[in-house]
Amino acid sequence: MKRVYMMILVLIAIGCQNSPAKKDKPDVVILATGGTIAGAAASGTQSAYTSGAVTIDAMLKAVPGIEKLANIKGEQISNVGSQDMSFDIMLKVAKRCNQLLSGSNVDGIVITHGTDTMEETAYFLNLTVKSDKPVVMVGSMRPSTAVSADGPLNLYNAVAVAADPKAKGRGVLVVMNDQIHAAHSLTKTSTTSVQTFMSPLRGVVGVTAYGKDDWYNNPPWTHTSKSEFDISNVTKLPRVDIIFADADMEPDLIDASVKAGAKGIVIAGVGNGNMNKVSVDAAAAAVKQGVVVVRSSRVATGMVDRNVEVDDDKLGFIASDELNPQKSRILLSLALLKGDKPAQIQELFRTY
Ligand code: ASP
């Protein structure tokens, strides 16, 4: 009997040793890529500045109290204005996120990024990060040297969201100006205002103020740990071009894209993904040559549905559903790694 008690005590002791010690604070890694949040100007009131001029360590020093939210480590991935964001850098960020989040010593990631192409990178990571842990992107509209710079509070709020267990399982989030947006739905709507990001069709998934978060509903799209896209061995994405439609559009832009080797074309169509008759004919000819054509819209809100004013069934086109042209390009680039059958790609546009 005594031996049995002894064994139980030994097993309890081993169990205690193996169970992780309770952490005082969550562990958050900040991956810095550049943008206005890391931008600097010669004076606090001038509009001209250089993006991606300040390092992550300098940015953290400008945020008093941030160290109370989490144990923070910073890594510089790149330091570019996001107009220079490339698929190479996106792949690097996605692979680093997957590496960091697979370990038990990282609870969440914050990515600092320029606002110009934040929606593209957010959506790319939404499809390629394989974890339910929070991944939160953040930027600013005013450089770090500006009067009333918005970067420090945005960064504080982003770390608070990444450290919040309620942010788990919501896909990649973007925190700016006290709002929390889902990667699928947000888009940049103002060239200069600090209230630039909106999610016109789905609304925000939450709000945050001085590190205190309030959560609403999530949009229904599949993402992150449930995504079927795997970029672990991918080094290059197929060429996909976006062609902007307008009144009296020239169809030979579509022909030029095919000649340049595009595997996919996204039309930023007028209205419900429309284009003039000559361009529909050029796009149909592109499909016949094996190029995948997606009809999206240049309009800021609303969905593009199949077979409304264009016979997608007959012509072999894909309708972008709720994705704007820039996010359609991301999804189509990843989809083409898996195959080019229009019916399957249409299904991906309904799912992601
Ligand atoms: N051009 C800048 C960038 O996207 C603008 C910004 O960050 O707000 O990097």
Residues whose N, C-alpha, C, O or C-beta is under 5 A from the ligand:
A	BS01	LIG	G35 T36 I37 S51 V80 G81 S82 Q83 H113 G114 T115 D116 T117 G139 S140 M141
